[in-house]
Amino acid sequence: METNNPPKVYPCAIIGGGLGGLCLAIQLAQQGMEVVLFEKNSYPQHRVCGEYISMESWDFLTELGVPLADLQLPIIKQLGISAESGFMLQSSLALGGFGISRYSLDQYLCLLARSKGVTVLENCKVNDVKAADDQVSVIHTSQGHYFAQLICGSFGKYAPNFAKPSHPISKNSPNYIGVKYHIQADLAADRIELHNFQDGYCGISKVDKDQYCLCYLSKASNLQQAGNDLKTMEERVLYKNLWLKKYFTQSTFLYDSPLVISNIYFHPKAAYLNGMFMLGDAAGAITPLCGNGMSMAMRASKILADLILLYHCGEIDKTALANRYITAWKANFNNRIWAGQYLQLLFGKKQSTQLALKTLARLPALTQRLIGLTHGLPF
Ligand SMILES: Cc1cc2nc3c(=O)[nH]c(=O)nc-3n(C[C@H](O)[C@H](O)[C@H](O)COP(=O)(O)OP(=O)(O)OC[C@H]3O[C@@H](n4cnc5c(N)ncnc54)[C@H](O)[C@@H]3O)c2cc1C
């Protein structure tokens, strides 16, 4: 006789296996929770990211089990920011950061998640999430249906249809493209440089395996004006900053072609939406100028993991979980996102960027304060 077994219901499902999703999964699994994580691509994978991680996340990643200290990673303590004219602001970084490629880091985290018992489903795209009843949601994926009590959205900056942001993108929001190369370059290992150009900026710093990450953000209009040809845009726009011309013409480029993403917006989002807990860029992307989106994703995973564990052992209900997470998210990140948006206004403009950098060069205490606004304390 055929029996209809009830479907397996996971206590927690995580949509998206970038830094936010993988770190959340590992923390929950470490405390004995059964977790399924859906990742639409496979590991290892390159991502458009500057790959500079604020030191605030070093202890967290190490405690999670990533052997950072054994990887001989570059520790970055010096910052240079240039204007298009070539003027360069020099500053030390009080907290600083380290460099590691997302190719290496996400792969470490995926292996770690699996070793802790997380069910990581690669090449598995989530297409929809619907309430099955008032306790359980059904997750429609490219590999079938799954059921879970809690749903966490860590799908990054592009919201899928089932999790469209509550604030539609304003027509005035600038649209950016992101481009990344791995190169071999002549730059000290302990230094990160940010070079401004018209309507954009480019970061360069060392990562693992003796490579450098060169990654830039540009308004999409620059590319359109160059006939949608990246090389033409780089030569016409980025090369006006002679520092960038030097890196582009005197470095060894290690990919056949760069990694490019488009339609990047920095607009407000929600930490809790349609019954889902959002983290990382899905909850709110910070301008990469602040160099700290990865640490924000990891910090949010810690906040959310601690609250989910309280819910899981019955200490709080789902409403309290949502309220406490929204409050904690705002307390931890609103100021940083705000600082990032205002700092971004100063950059990528010929005159105001130069003026701002020359002013800051005379006011090192203010420079340190501004850098401090974009970095958090270790967690
Ligand atoms: C140009 C640029 C430079 C940057 N430089 C830095 C930097 O130097 N330092 C820094 O700290 N931050 C930087 N950032 C920001 C940083 O990359 C992000 O903040 C960080 O990656 C966010 O992590 P996340 O886990 O939220 O999302 P992601 O790392 O983007 O991961 C999201 C994952 O979800 C998966 N996914 C999406 N939709 C689905 C679906 N429907 N089903 C299943 N899986 C799905 C994706 O494939 C992806 O793997 C930069 C960003 C840009 C654009």
The ligand as a Gaussian input file, in Angstrom:
#p B3LYP/6-31G(d) Opt

LIG

0 1
 C       32.032000      47.137000      -7.416000
 C       31.875000      46.617000      -6.005000
 C       32.985000      46.565000      -5.166000
 C       32.839000      46.123000      -3.848000
 N       33.944000      46.067000      -3.051000
 C       33.831000      45.666000      -1.772000
 C       34.976000      45.585000      -0.925000
 O       36.108000      45.820000      -1.338000
 N       34.778000      45.203000       0.369000
 C       33.545000      44.885000       0.861000
 O       33.449000      44.564000       2.054000
 N       32.449000      44.925000       0.072000
 C       32.558000      45.285000      -1.228000
 N       31.461000      45.291000      -2.043000
 C       30.176000      44.862000      -1.480000
 C       30.115000      43.337000      -1.295000
 O       30.494000      42.681000      -2.478000
 C       28.692000      42.928000      -0.908000
 O       28.215000      43.793000       0.084000
 C       28.660000      41.495000      -0.397000
 O       29.042000      40.618000      -1.424000
 C       27.254000      41.165000       0.068000
 O       27.173000      39.804000       0.390000
 P       25.781000      39.050000       0.269000
 O       25.957000      37.728000       0.902000
 O       24.680000      39.920000       0.727000
 O       25.511000      38.903000      -1.306000
 P       26.347000      38.161000      -2.417000
 O       27.736000      37.922000      -2.004000
 O       26.075000      38.925000      -3.676000
 O       25.651000      36.743000      -2.531000
 C       24.326000      36.564000      -2.982000
 C       24.187000      35.132000      -3.481000
 O       22.810000      34.837000      -3.708000
 C       22.710000      34.028000      -4.881000
 N       21.339000      34.187000      -5.386000
 C       20.745000      35.314000      -5.850000
 N       19.446000      35.061000      -6.189000
 C       19.235000      33.754000      -5.910000
 C       18.089000      32.910000      -6.048000
 N       16.912000      33.359000      -6.522000
 N       18.204000      31.613000      -5.690000
 C       19.389000      31.133000      -5.199000
 N       20.518000      31.894000      -5.049000
 C       20.425000      33.185000      -5.403000
 C       23.790000      34.625000      -5.800000
 O       24.172000      33.721000      -6.805000
 C       24.905000      34.906000      -4.803000
 O       25.782000      33.805000      -4.659000
 C       31.565000      45.719000      -3.362000
 C       30.458000      45.752000      -4.210000
 C       30.606000      46.186000      -5.527000
 C       29.390000      46.221000      -6.422000

